[in-house]
Amino acid sequence: MAELNISATDLSNEINISRNALNLCRSGKAKMIKFETIAELCKGLYVQPDYFFKEK
């Protein structure tokens, strides 16, 4: 999000996901994430799904 200079609110509005759900994903506290949510995040952030599963 920082690289794209987009706020959590703007991203959640753009991809139609609640800000609360987005914050849970960002914090790593989400227990389960739907494939549809991952797909929307990928579209909004211009990344492939494997981006979220790489070890850093």
N, CA, C and O atoms as a DFTB+ gen file, in Angstrom:
224 C
 N C O
     1  1       0.819      -1.176       0.000
     2  2       0.000       0.000       0.000
     3  2       0.872       1.253       0.000
     4  3       0.543       2.248      -0.645
     5  1       1.980       1.195       0.724
     6  2       2.865       2.350       0.780
     7  2       3.467       2.639      -0.595
     8  3       3.599       3.796      -0.994
     9  1       3.831       1.566      -1.320
    10  2       4.418       1.756      -2.645
    11  2       3.425       2.397      -3.610
    12  3       3.820       3.154      -4.497
    13  1       2.148       2.099      -3.441
    14  2       1.109       2.664      -4.303
    15  2       0.560       3.974      -3.760
    16  3      -0.242       4.643      -4.413
    17  1       1.004       4.338      -2.546
    18  2       0.549       5.557      -1.891
    19  2      -0.975       5.571      -1.776
    20  3      -1.633       6.544      -2.146
    21  1      -1.523       4.465      -1.251
    22  2      -2.968       4.341      -1.093
    23  2      -3.281       4.027       0.366
    24  3      -2.593       3.225       0.998
    25  1      -4.305       4.652       0.887
    26  2      -4.679       4.428       2.284
    27  2      -5.577       3.193       2.392
    28  3      -6.127       2.716       1.399
    29  1      -5.709       2.695       3.603
    30  2      -6.570       1.535       3.845
    31  2      -8.012       1.860       3.470
    32  3      -8.712       1.020       2.905
    33  1      -8.449       3.054       3.778
    34  2      -9.815       3.459       3.447
    35  2     -10.023       3.486       1.938
    36  3     -11.022       2.972       1.436
    37  1      -9.083       4.085       1.216
    38  2      -9.201       4.141      -0.241
    39  2      -9.193       2.751      -0.861
    40  3      -9.980       2.469      -1.765
    41  1      -8.311       1.884      -0.383
    42  2      -8.237       0.528      -0.920
    43  2      -9.519      -0.234      -0.618
    44  3     -10.062      -0.907      -1.494
    45  1     -10.000      -0.136       0.600
    46  2     -11.223      -0.868       0.954
    47  2     -12.407      -0.390       0.116
    48  3     -13.252      -1.196      -0.273
    49  1     -12.475       0.885      -0.159
    50  2     -13.545       1.403      -1.010
    51  2     -13.383       0.939      -2.453
    52  3     -14.368       0.615      -3.116
    53  1     -12.156       0.906      -2.937
    54  2     -11.884       0.530      -4.326
    55  2     -12.216      -0.932      -4.596
    56  3     -12.762      -1.262      -5.649
    57  1     -11.888      -1.807      -3.648
    58  2     -12.084      -3.239      -3.895
    59  2     -13.316      -3.789      -3.187
    60  3     -13.571      -4.992      -3.225
    61  1     -14.076      -2.916      -2.544
    62  2     -15.343      -3.291      -1.915
    63  2     -15.172      -4.351      -0.826
    64  3     -15.913      -5.333      -0.776
    65  1     -14.193      -4.136       0.033
    66  2     -13.971      -4.971       1.212
    67  2     -14.009      -4.039       2.419
    68  3     -13.485      -2.927       2.365
    69  1     -14.625      -4.490       3.500
    70  2     -14.724      -3.616       4.666
    71  2     -13.332      -3.245       5.180
    72  3     -12.377      -4.012       5.049
    73  1     -13.246      -2.082       5.751
    74  2     -11.961      -1.632       6.289
    75  2     -11.526      -2.539       7.429
    76  3     -10.334      -2.791       7.605
    77  1     -12.490      -3.031       8.206
    78  2     -12.175      -3.942       9.301
    79  2     -11.535      -5.229       8.769
    80  3     -10.535      -5.698       9.314
    81  1     -12.107      -5.795       7.714
    82  2     -11.542      -7.014       7.115
    83  2     -10.139      -6.738       6.583
    84  3      -9.240      -7.562       6.747
    85  1      -9.951      -5.593       5.954
    86  2      -8.645      -5.227       5.434
    87  2      -7.632      -5.084       6.563
    88  3      -6.498      -5.547       6.439
    89  1      -8.023      -4.457       7.644
    90  2      -7.112      -4.288       8.782
    91  2      -6.748      -5.626       9.423
    92  3      -5.615      -5.811       9.868
    93  1      -7.697      -6.556       9.473
    94  2      -7.387      -7.887      10.005
    95  2      -6.357      -8.589       9.120
    96  3      -5.445      -9.247       9.622
    97  1      -6.506      -8.447       7.818
    98  2      -5.529      -9.040       6.890
    99  2      -4.156      -8.399       7.069
   100  3      -3.139      -9.093       7.109
   101  1      -4.134      -7.098       7.174
   102  2      -2.863      -6.368       7.301
   103  2      -2.137      -6.720       8.588
   104  3      -0.909      -6.803       8.606
   105  1      -2.890      -6.929       9.669
   106  2      -2.269      -7.189      10.962
   107  2      -1.874      -8.651      11.144
   108  3      -1.137      -8.988      12.070
   109  1      -2.366      -9.521      10.257
   110  2      -2.085     -10.941      10.383
   111  2      -2.996     -11.645      11.366
   112  3      -2.745     -12.796      11.724
   113  1      -4.049     -10.978      11.810
   114  2      -4.956     -11.551      12.793
   115  2      -6.161     -12.247      12.158
   116  3      -6.977     -12.837      12.867
   117  1      -6.279     -12.185      10.849
   118  2      -7.392     -12.859      10.174
   119  2      -7.191     -14.363      10.278
   120  3      -6.109     -14.873       9.988
   121  1      -8.224     -15.064      10.688
   122  2      -8.114     -16.516      10.848
   123  2      -8.366     -17.226       9.527
   124  3      -7.718     -18.227       9.224
   125  1      -9.295     -16.717       8.749
   126  2      -9.612     -17.299       7.445
   127  2      -9.878     -16.151       6.469
   128  3     -10.539     -15.169       6.804
   129  1      -9.351     -16.300       5.266
   130  2      -9.570     -15.290       4.239
   131  2     -10.143     -16.006       3.023
   132  3      -9.589     -17.004       2.563
   133  1     -11.242     -15.499       2.512
   134  2     -11.861     -16.098       1.333
   135  2     -10.978     -15.876       0.114
   136  3     -10.260     -14.881       0.015
   137  1     -11.049     -16.834      -0.818
   138  2     -10.300     -16.682      -2.065
   139  2     -10.726     -15.417      -2.803
   140  3      -9.905     -14.761      -3.444
   141  1     -12.009     -15.080      -2.711
   142  2     -12.510     -13.872      -3.373
   143  2     -11.847     -12.616      -2.797
   144  3     -11.552     -11.667      -3.524
   145  1     -11.619     -12.628      -1.489
   146  2     -10.971     -11.485      -0.840
   147  2      -9.530     -11.364      -1.313
   148  3      -9.057     -10.264      -1.597
   149  1      -8.834     -12.488      -1.397
   150  2      -7.455     -12.466      -1.890
   151  2      -7.419     -11.963      -3.325
   152  3      -6.543     -11.177      -3.687
   153  1      -8.362     -12.408      -4.140
   154  2      -8.420     -11.971      -5.537
   155  2      -8.648     -10.468      -5.626
   156  3      -8.016      -9.796      -6.440
   157  1      -9.539      -9.936      -4.801
   158  2      -9.796      -8.493      -4.813
   159  2      -8.578      -7.707      -4.328
   160  3      -8.254      -6.658      -4.884
   161  1      -7.911      -8.206      -3.306
   162  2      -6.687      -7.552      -2.829
   163  2      -5.625      -7.532      -3.924
   164  3      -4.931      -6.531      -4.106
   165  1      -5.504      -8.628      -4.644
   166  2      -4.530      -8.697      -5.737
   167  2      -4.837      -7.661      -6.809
   168  3      -3.935      -6.990      -7.310
   169  1      -6.108      -7.535      -7.156
   170  2      -6.501      -6.537      -8.166
   171  2      -6.194      -5.123      -7.684
   172  3      -5.650      -4.304      -8.424
   173  1      -6.553      -4.850      -6.430
   174  2      -6.365      -3.509      -5.890
   175  2      -4.911      -3.126      -5.682
   176  3      -4.560      -1.948      -5.746
   177  1      -4.062      -4.121      -5.431
   178  2      -2.648      -3.855      -5.157
   179  2      -1.727      -4.202      -6.328
   180  3      -0.514      -4.007      -6.252
   181  1      -2.313      -4.715      -7.406
   182  2      -1.553      -5.059      -8.619
   183  2      -0.450      -6.070      -8.327
   184  3       0.700      -5.900      -8.733
   185  1      -0.837      -7.141      -7.603
   186  2       0.102      -8.219      -7.292
   187  2      -0.543      -9.561      -7.619
   188  3      -1.745      -9.644      -7.871
   189  1       0.278     -10.610      -7.609
   190  2      -0.199     -11.967      -7.783
   191  2      -0.433     -12.579      -6.391
   192  3       0.175     -12.132      -5.418
   193  1      -1.302     -13.589      -6.282
   194  2      -1.597     -14.173      -4.959
   195  2      -0.369     -14.660      -4.195
   196  3      -0.341     -14.583      -2.967
   197  1       0.641     -15.156      -4.897
   198  2       1.824     -15.652      -4.187
   199  2       2.539     -14.554      -3.405
   200  3       3.320     -14.855      -2.502
   201  1       2.289     -13.301      -3.729
   202  2       2.875     -12.168      -2.997
   203  2       2.561     -12.259      -1.509
   204  3       3.398     -11.917      -0.674
   205  1       1.353     -12.720      -1.174
   206  2       0.922     -12.767       0.220
   207  2       1.479     -13.958       0.977
   208  3       1.390     -14.007       2.204
   209  1       2.056     -14.921       0.261
   210  2       2.505     -16.143       0.904
   211  2       4.022     -16.299       0.913
   212  3       4.534     -17.335       1.337
   213  1       4.734     -15.297       0.456
   214  2       6.203     -15.341       0.464
   215  2       6.714     -15.041       1.858
   216  3       6.166     -14.197       2.567
   217  1       7.757     -15.732       2.241
   218  2       8.402     -15.414       3.516
   219  2       9.283     -14.194       3.307
   220  3       9.939     -14.040       2.278
   221  1       9.276     -13.343       4.303
   222  2      10.036     -12.088       4.186
   223  2      11.217     -12.098       5.108
   224  3      11.975     -11.129       5.151
